[in-house]
């Protein structure tokens, strides 16, 4: 037997991945539930999983994606942002002028 408090070493021990329900995403971002839903249905962000009850779950990358979308909204339409995020345009960011794209739309 192993002494109490002794654990077998394993290089694959990781904390479980944190997934967020839409209410948690709205709480942390200040965006409305409808906005997050719209961005999801438009394909601007993607859910990572679904609960057995049918609720969308988002991983931590959604926060970075939402921040990028909100930044791009200053100078672009949601349609243009969808093209950018789909890889259809080149995106460059200038400290003086902010985000700029070669806009094929």
Secondary structure, DSSP 8 states (H G I E B T S, - for coil): ---TT-----TT-------EEHHHHHHHH---HHHHHHHHHHTSS--SEE-TTS-EEE-THHHHHHHHHHHHTTTS-HHHHHHHHTT-S-EEEETTTEEEE----
